[in-house]
Amino acid sequence: MAEKNRITVTVNAGEHNRDGCPVSVDIDNAQAESLADGSVTLTDQVSGAVIPADINSDGKTATLSWILDGLKAHQERSYTLSSGDAGSDGVVFSERDNAIDVKIDGREFTTFRYGTDGFRPYFFPVFGPGGNLVTRGETSENSSDHVHHRSLYVAYGEVNDVDVWAEGENSGRVVHRSFTDKSGGATVGKIYTENDWVDKPGEKLMSDRQNFRIYNTPETGTIIDLDLTLIASEGDVHFGDTKEGGIISVRVNPSMNASDGGKIENAYGGTNEGETWGKRAQWCDYSGVVEGTPVGIAVFDHTSNPRYPTYWHVRNYGLMTTNIFGTGTFEGDPSKDGSYTMKSGEEMNFRFRVLIHAGDAATGQVAQKYHDFINPPTVSIS
């Protein structure tokens, strides 16, 4: 190092402009030994601008995270990493009974609800630009309209022949068991959970880990990442070929419905249900107007996910969800059965990103933001 204890962090934008882009890089504990866990700062070595960052350590490796703004494609920027607090409120959690309220830089963003008397954990409300709701919760003007579409959640319709998607009298449930991390930060807040999937009598079908990260980005480009692991902890697990389900699912605010003036768009330019339902795509976006404000929400499928790119169960009435097991249903061809058996002790790993943005997919730069997820900037430490 050029100076004792001086840590330089250099980031290269690569092929894409970067703005509101989460960046994380591992730093050896020996390099970061003078920096405590928690808030740190990055000082731009050219402009002198100071931005907030986080360091979290597991005892072996420290992970540095920050939000990269205003770096054009093919450009590079170097920072000096230091202890300190840049003054940002960051991502702040407030706990109450079976719920975690989340604020980003002082504004209300969402609530994570995990009560074990419900059918599954979920996020509601989810606020977007102008403080407007971008998702629908468990109620609507028509209470019979898919009450199980609870805002933002994980579920599936055929797990060992048990429906863990709907909320009928014979439906199974996803039951929260514990948190492995529950911490806010200057850059990122973490809600890491462990859950059991059970049938109606409560017999365990399998388990999962749902690790959510919420970033300190503006309301015009708020990001939630999900690292999801499905675990065959109780024996073989069979996922049936059905449209009824989604590995990650969103039900939008009714005023955004494509049947009411909103718009569905996918990575291939498909528009609305007729061109997106049952189609494979790297991402899908749902946008519309809420209280006079154009807003949207996109879901990104990562290249590392099983059967990438996913099929989409997306409807003009407001549902948008990924589904890799419904091949035969979506293709209208039973010979293309997409069911899958996860053998006892095996795991399936998924990575998703949810982007809440201003306007439609074009205004929200969804196609560009997708590359922040699958082709992130490169980082070096010296």
N, C-alpha and C positions, 0 to 999 in steps of 0.2 A: 504494500500500500504506500501511496505517496506520503502520507502522514500517519503517525501513530493513531490508531483507533478511528481513522477516517474511513467511512464506508461510502463508496460511490455506486449509485444505481443508475444504469444507462438503459434506456428503453428505445427500441426502434419500431416505428409504426408498421413497417412492412408494406404491403400492397394497398392498404386502406387508410382513409382518414380516421382518426380516433377522437371521439368526443363523448364524454360520459361512459367511458369504457373501463370496467373493472379489470384490475391487473393484480395478479398474485405471483410471488416467486419465493422459493425456499432459500433461506440463508442459514449457513452452518452456525450452530450456537457459538462456536469459537469466535466468529466474526461479530456476532450480535451480543456478546456477553456483557457489554457495557450498557445495553438497552433493555430495560425492563419490559415484561409483557404489557400490552395495552397501547395507549396512544403514543405515536412518535410523529416526527415531521420529516418531509422531504423538501429540501430547498433547491430550487432551480439554479444551477451553477452559472447560467447566463443572465436571467432576468432577476434573480433574487427572490422570486415568488415562493412563498411557503405554503404548502398544502398538507392537510391531515393525512395520516396513514395509521395502520394498525400492525402490531407484531404479536403473534400468538405462537407459543412454543409448547411442544409435547415432551420436552426434556431432551430430545435429540436434534430436532430440526425446528427452526423458527420460520414462520411464514409471514412475509411482508405483503400487505395489501393496500392498494390505493386506487383512486379514480383518475384515469388519464383523460385530460381535456386538451383540445386545440392542437393536436399533433397531426400534421399532414402526412399523407402517404410518403414513404421513403425518407422521412426525416427522423432525426434522432434527438434525444434530450437526455441530459445527465443531471442527477440530483445528488445532494449530500444528505445522508440519512443521519438524523440526530434524535436524541431524547427530547420530549417536549410535547406541548399541546397546541395545536393550531387554532383552537378556539371554536371549532365546529361542534354543534350538539351531537351530530352523527346519528346513529341508529340507537334509539332508546326504547327499552322494554319496561312496561308497567304490568305487574301481575295481579290478577284477581281470581276468583274461583273458576278453575278449569278454563282459563283464558289468559292470553298475553296480548296486551295492547301495544302496538308498534307505532312510534313516531319517527319520522326522518327529518332531521334538522328542524325540529319543532313543529312540523305539520303532522296531522293524523294521517296514517297510511292504511293500516289494516289491523285486524284482530285474529289471532290464531286460537281456535276453539277446539278443545280436546277432551271434553267431558265424556266419561266412559258410559254414560247413559244414552249417548247418541249412537248413530250408525257408523260414524267415522270422524276423524279430525278434519277440519277444513278452515280456510281463511274467509272471513266475512266480517265487516264490509272490506272492500278493496277500493281505495280512492285514487283517482287519476287527476289529470289536469283540471285546475279550478276547484279542486276539492269535490269533484263529482264522482258518483259511484259508477264503476265500470263493470261490476258483477251484480248478479242477483243472488239473494240468500235463499232461505228455505220457504219464503212466502212470496206470493204473487197475487195479482187480482183474481186469478183463477187458482184456487188452492189445490186443485187436482192436476195442475200443469207440472208434472215431473217434480214433485216436492223433493226428490232425492238429488236434484241438481243443485248442490249447495256451494255455489260460488266458485271456489278453487279447491280441488281435492284429488285424492288418489282412490281408485276403486276398480272393480272388474266384475263382469256379469256371470261368468261360469268358472268357478274355482272348485275342482273336485265335485262338479255338478251342483255347487251351492251358488246362489245369486248374491254376490257381495257388491252389487251395483244399485239395485232398487232398495226400497224401504218397505217391502211388503211383509205380511205376517210370517212368511217363511224365509225371509232374507237373512243372510249372514251379516257380520259387522267387522269393521276394523277397529280394534280396541287399543287405545293408547296405554302403554305400560310404563314408560320412563323417558327421561331426557338424558342424553349423553353430553349435551352442551346447550346452554341457554344464556347467551351473552350478547350484549350490545357492543358497539364500538364506534370509533370515529369514522370508519369506512364501511364496515360490514357488521351486521348482526346475525347471529346463528341460532337457529332453532333445530336441534338435532334430536330426533325422536326414535323410539323403538316401539313397535306395535305388533299385536297378534291379529291374524285374520281367523275368525271363528264362525261356526255355523249357528243356527238358531238356538240349539241347546247350550252353546258355549264351548263345544269341542273345538280344539285348535286345528286349523287347516295348514297354516304356515305362519311365518313372521316376516317383518320387514324392518328396514331402516329408512326413514325419510329425513334427509338432512337438507334443511332449507337455509339459504343465505340471502339476506336482504341488504341491498347496497344503498349507500348515501349518495344517490343521484337525484337530479331534479324531478319534479312531478311530471314533466313532459317526457321523461325517459326513465321511469323507475323499473328496477330489475329485481326479480326473485330467481335464484338458481335452486334447482332440486337435484340432488344426488340420491337416487332411489335404489335400494337393494332389496330384491325379493328373495326369501330364504326358505328352502324346503327343509324346515326344521323338524317336521313331524312325519316324514315319509315323502313318497312321490307326490307331486302337485300337478294336476292336469288343468290347463287353461283351455277352455272350449272355444270353438269358432263361433262367435256371436258378434253382432254389432253392439250389443248392450254392454258397453264398458269403455273405459279409457284409462290408460296407465297414468296420464295426467289429464285433468278435465277442468273446463271453464264453462260457466253459464253466465252470459253477459246480461247487463241491465236491459230490461225489456225494450226500452226506447232505442237500443242499438240493434235490435233484431233485423235481419235482412228482409223479413216480411213486413217491416215497418219503416223502411227507408235506410236501414243500415247496410253494411257490405261485408261479405266474406271474400278474402283473397288468399291465394296460396302462392308458393314459390314459383310455380310455372305460369302464373297469370290467370289461373282459373278463378272465376267469379261466382259467388253465391253457391247455394247447395247443389244445383244441377251440374256444376263443373268442379266441385271440390269434395262432395260426399263420396266416400269409398275410394278416393284417389290417394295415391302416394305422393308425398311432398316433404321437402326438408323443413318447411315452416308453414304455418297458417295464421291468418290475421283476421280479427273481427273488429269492425269499427262502426261508429254511428254518432249521433248527437245526443248528449245528455244535458238537459237544462240549458240549451243553447250553445253548448261547448262541444266541438268535435273531438272525440276521444277514440282510442283503440287499444286492443290488447292482442298480443301475438304470443304464440308458443313455438319454441325452437326445438327441433330434434337433433341430437348430437350425432356426428358421424360414427362414434364408437358404440352407439346403441344397437342392440340386437335387431336384425331385419331392417336396418336403415335403408331408405327413408320409410317412415311409418305410414300406414293408412290413417285416414281421418274420418271420424264419425262427427260430421259438422252439419248443423241444421239451420235453415232460415229462421226457425223459432228461437234461436239463441244459444244452442249448445255447440261447443267445440272441444274435441277430445281426441287423443291419439289412441290407436288400437293396432297392435302388430299381430294379433291372433285371429282377426276376423276375415282372413283372406278369401275363403270360399263364399262367405256372405257378401262381402263387398264386390267380388268379381261375378257373383251370380252363378257360381260354378262349384258344386259340392266336391268335385274331383280335386279342387285346389285347397282342400282342407288345411286351414292355418292353425289348428289346435297344436298344443305343445305340452309335453310332459317334462317337468323339471324333476330330475331324479333326487332321491333322498340325500340331503347334505349339500346339494348344489345351490348356487346362487345365480341370479340374473341382475346385472347392473345397468342402470340407465342414468343419463344426464339430460336434463331439460333446463331451458331458460324461459321465463315469462317476462315479457316486456310490455309495460303499460305506457302508452305514448300519446302525444297530441295527434289529432287528425287521422287520416287513413294510412294505409301501409306506405304510400309514397311520401306523405308529409312526415310520418314517423321514422323514415329512413330504415324501414324494417329489413330490407335486403342487405343494406350496408351493416346494420347492427348485428345481423346474423354472423358476419365474419368476425366480429369481436368475440363471438362465442366459439366458433370452430377454427378460426385462424387468428388467434390473439397476437398482440405485439410480442416481440422477443425482448428478453431482459437479461442483462449481465450484471454481475456484482464484482467490484474490485476494491 
